[in-house]
Amino acid sequence: MDVDTRLLRYFVAVAEEGTLTRAAERLFVSQPALTKQIKQLETQLGVQLFTRSRTGMSLTEPGLTLAERVPALLTDWDQVLQETKSAASRAARILRVGFIASAANEATPRIIAEFTRRRPGWRVDMRQATWSNPSAGLADGDVDVALLRLPFPGHEALRTAVLFTEPRWVALPEEHPLTARDVIPFRELWGEPFVAAPRETGWWRDHWLATDERDGHPVRIGAVTDQPDDWLSTIANGYGIALAPASAARFYARPGITYRPVSGVSPSQVGVAWACADDTNPVVQDFIHCCLDRPWPQEATT
């Protein structure tokens, strides 16, 4: 019998979290979709894996047996998969670099140029990820290294290094009355509708809504987007505002949107991330050094 490893990962998440709600947040999927996948796995195996109740999900005897063996199986499979993909990239002399929109921004071409100087004959394959994949494919082994906003879900299992820190600003429709202000206190934005990342991204979404910096004031969601172009269009069309890195004012300038500094909200960090196994990978380490050794603009660190 062949079982999709994705179903096994969903099973492990539910077994470890004890509730569908927490497991869905961890996996960045909706709860109905997760419920469907668990039922599919039970159907394929022909056993009941969980006892469902109002308080959560309890493992049955067959479920306990599966839960004891599956994590190690998945770890081994992930290792094999990552090594296979890495071997293919090394053979082709390609370094796979994931990134989230508005990460290193205009510094990226200079990082790549320095890496190419250090590694003649190698090519950097830049792979942009959606906001619903905040590790930019690094957690799944789809890339070798990533340029990201820190922190991100799952960063504890990876290596990270901060490149620079920059303020969070706000992106507003150009006709919004607050565009007349030079600096906007975050408190004055609490009642505004915000453009948010998908709910499945958990506290990544919460960070860009600054939910912990609202003194308990609830967030109004005007729209949900997962791509920079959709995000920009939604703001320009007046469906909401959004916190953004200060560099977005340069990198994502467009008609219909005005960026303004915000006081009373913490800054954002940009970092480079890589898998622990690549601490001794000379190609990955060269790219990391290209990131860390370059001088960052002074305004980015304030």
C-alpha positions in Angstrom: 0.0 0.0 0.0 1.3 3.4 -1.0 0.5 6.3 1.4 1.2 10.0 0.5 3.8 11.4 2.9 1.7 14.6 3.1 -1.1 12.6 4.8 1.4 11.2 7.3 2.7 14.7 8.1 -0.9 15.9 8.7 -1.4 12.9 11.0 1.7 13.7 13.0 0.7 17.3 13.4 -2.7 16.4 14.8 -1.2 13.7 17.0 1.3 16.2 18.5 -1.0 19.2 18.8 -4.0 17.3 20.0 -6.5 19.5 18.2 -7.4 20.1 14.6 -7.3 23.9 15.1 -3.7 24.0 16.4 -2.6 21.5 13.8 -4.1 23.4 11.0 -2.4 26.6 12.1 0.9 24.7 12.3 0.5 23.3 8.8 -0.9 26.5 7.2 -4.0 24.7 6.0 -7.7 25.2 6.7 -9.3 23.0 9.4 -11.9 21.5 7.0 -9.0 20.6 4.6 -7.1 19.0 7.4 -10.1 17.0 8.6 -10.6 15.7 5.0 -7.0 14.5 4.8 -7.1 12.7 8.1 -10.3 10.9 7.0 -8.6 10.0 3.8 -5.6 8.4 5.6 -8.0 6.4 7.9 -9.8 5.2 4.8 -6.6 4.1 3.1 -5.3 2.3 6.2 -8.7 0.9 7.1 -8.4 1.9 10.8 -9.6 4.7 13.0 -6.6 6.7 14.2 -8.3 9.3 16.4 -11.2 9.5 18.8 -12.9 12.9 18.3 -14.4 14.9 21.1 -15.2 18.5 22.0 -11.8 18.7 23.8 -9.7 17.5 21.0 -8.3 14.5 19.2 -7.1 11.4 21.1 -5.1 8.7 19.5 -6.6 5.2 19.3 -4.4 2.1 19.8 -3.7 1.9 16.0 -3.1 5.6 16.1 -0.5 5.3 18.9 1.3 2.6 17.0 1.5 4.8 13.9 2.5 7.9 15.9 5.5 6.0 17.4 7.0 5.1 14.0 6.0 7.8 11.5 8.1 10.8 12.8 11.4 8.9 12.3 10.2 7.6 8.9 9.4 11.2 7.8 12.7 12.5 9.1 14.6 9.9 7.1 12.6 10.6 4.0 13.2 14.3 4.3 16.9 13.8 4.7 17.0 11.6 1.6 14.9 14.0 -0.4 17.0 17.0 0.5 20.2 15.2 -0.2 18.9 14.1 -3.6 17.8 17.6 -4.5 21.0 19.1 -3.3 23.1 16.6 -5.2 21.2 17.5 -8.4 21.8 21.2 -7.8 25.5 20.7 -7.1 25.9 18.6 -10.3 24.3 21.4 -12.3 26.3 24.0 -10.3 23.1 25.8 -9.3 22.5 27.3 -5.9 18.7 27.5 -5.2 17.9 30.7 -3.2 14.4 31.2 -1.9 13.0 34.6 -1.0 10.0 36.3 0.2 9.0 39.5 -1.5 10.5 42.5 0.2 13.4 40.7 1.8 16.9 41.8 0.8 15.3 43.9 -2.1 17.9 46.0 -4.0 20.8 44.3 -2.2 20.0 41.0 -3.8 21.8 41.6 -7.2 25.0 42.7 -5.3 24.9 39.6 -3.2 24.5 37.4 -6.3 27.3 39.3 -8.1 29.7 38.7 -5.2 28.7 35.0 -5.0 29.4 34.6 -8.7 32.8 36.2 -8.3 33.6 33.7 -5.5 32.1 30.7 -7.4 32.8 31.1 -11.1 30.7 28.8 -13.2 27.9 28.6 -10.6 24.4 30.1 -11.2 22.0 31.4 -8.6 18.4 30.3 -9.1 16.1 32.8 -7.3 12.8 31.3 -6.3 10.1 33.6 -5.0 7.6 32.1 -2.5 4.2 33.3 -1.5 3.5 34.7 2.0 1.8 31.4 2.9 5.3 29.8 2.6 7.3 32.1 4.9 10.4 29.8 4.9 10.5 30.3 1.1 10.8 26.5 0.6 13.7 26.0 2.9 11.8 24.0 5.4 10.8 21.5 2.6 14.3 21.3 1.1 13.1 23.0 -2.1 15.9 25.6 -1.8 19.4 25.6 -0.4 19.3 29.0 1.3 16.7 31.7 1.7 16.4 35.5 2.2 13.5 36.1 4.6 11.8 38.3 7.1 12.5 37.1 10.6 11.2 35.5 12.6 9.1 33.0 10.5 7.2 29.8 11.5 9.7 26.9 11.8 12.8 29.1 12.1 13.8 27.3 15.3 14.8 24.2 13.3 17.0 26.2 10.9 20.0 28.4 11.1 19.4 32.1 10.7 21.5 35.3 10.8 20.1 38.8 10.9 21.3 41.0 8.0 19.6 44.3 8.9 16.7 45.8 10.7 14.4 48.4 9.3 11.2 50.3 10.5 7.8 49.1 9.6 5.8 51.8 7.7 2.2 51.7 6.5 0.9 51.5 2.9 -2.2 53.6 2.3 -4.4 54.3 -0.7 -3.2 57.6 -2.0 -6.6 59.3 -1.2 -6.5 58.3 2.4 -6.7 61.3 4.8 -3.7 60.1 6.8 -1.4 60.5 3.9 -1.2 64.2 4.9 0.7 63.1 8.0 4.5 62.9 8.0 4.5 60.2 10.8 1.4 58.2 11.8 1.0 56.8 15.4 0.1 53.2 15.1 -2.8 53.8 17.6 -4.5 55.9 14.9 -4.5 52.9 12.6 -6.2 50.4 14.9 -9.7 51.1 13.6 -8.6 50.8 9.9 -9.3 47.7 7.8 -6.1 45.8 7.1 -5.0 43.7 4.2 -3.8 40.4 5.7 -1.9 37.3 4.8 -3.9 34.0 4.7 -5.1 32.9 8.1 -3.2 29.6 7.8 0.1 31.5 8.1 -0.6 31.9 11.9 1.7 34.3 13.7 3.4 35.4 10.5 0.1 37.0 9.7 -0.2 38.3 13.2 3.3 39.9 13.0 2.3 42.0 10.0 -1.0 42.9 11.6 0.9 43.8 14.8 -1.7 42.0 16.9 0.5 42.1 20.0 1.0 45.9 19.8 -2.7 46.9 19.8 -3.4 46.8 23.5 -6.0 44.2 22.9 -7.8 46.2 20.2 -9.3 43.8 17.6 -8.0 43.7 14.1 -10.3 44.7 11.2 -9.6 42.6 8.1 -10.5 44.3 4.9 -9.0 41.7 2.5 -6.7 38.7 2.3 -3.9 38.3 -0.2 -0.9 36.0 -0.8 1.0 37.8 -3.5 2.7 41.2 -3.7 0.8 42.3 -6.9 -2.6 41.4 -5.3 -1.5 43.1 -2.1 -0.7 46.3 -3.9 -3.8 46.3 -6.0 -6.0 45.7 -3.0 -4.5 48.6 -1.1 -4.7 50.9 -4.1 -8.4 50.0 -4.6 -9.1 51.1 -1.1 -10.0 47.7 0.5 -7.5 48.2 3.3 -4.1 49.4 4.5 -1.1 47.3 5.5 2.1 47.5 7.5 5.1 47.1 5.3 8.9 47.4 5.6 10.2 50.9 5.0 12.1 49.6 1.9 8.8 48.8 0.3 8.3 52.5 -0.4 11.3 52.2 -2.8 10.9 48.6 -4.0 7.1 48.5 -4.4 6.4 52.1 -5.3 3.4 52.4 -7.6 0.6 54.8 -8.5 -2.3 54.7 -6.1 -0.3 53.9 -3.0 1.4 56.2 -0.4 3.8 54.9 2.2 4.2 56.7 5.5 6.4 56.1 8.6 4.6 54.7 11.7 5.5 55.3 15.3 4.7 52.9 18.2 5.3 49.7 16.3 8.4 47.5 16.4 10.8 47.2 13.4 11.2 44.3 10.9 14.3 42.1 10.5 15.7 40.7 7.3 17.8 37.6 7.5 19.5 34.7 5.7 18.5 31.2 6.6 19.8 27.7 5.9 19.5 24.1 7.0 21.7 22.9 9.9 23.1 20.2 7.6 24.6 22.9 5.4 26.9 24.3 8.1 29.7 22.5 6.3 28.4 23.0 2.8 31.1 25.3 1.2 28.8 26.7 -1.5 26.0 27.6 0.9 28.5 29.1 3.3 30.0 31.2 0.5 26.5 32.6 -0.2 25.9 33.3 3.5 29.3 35.1 3.7 28.3 37.2 0.7 25.3 38.3 2.6 27.0 38.9 6.0 30.2 40.6 4.7 28.5 43.3 2.6 28.0 46.7 4.2 24.3 47.4 4.6 22.8 50.9 4.3 22.9 52.9 7.5 19.2 53.8 7.2 18.3 50.1 7.1 19.7 49.5 10.6 17.9 52.3 12.4 
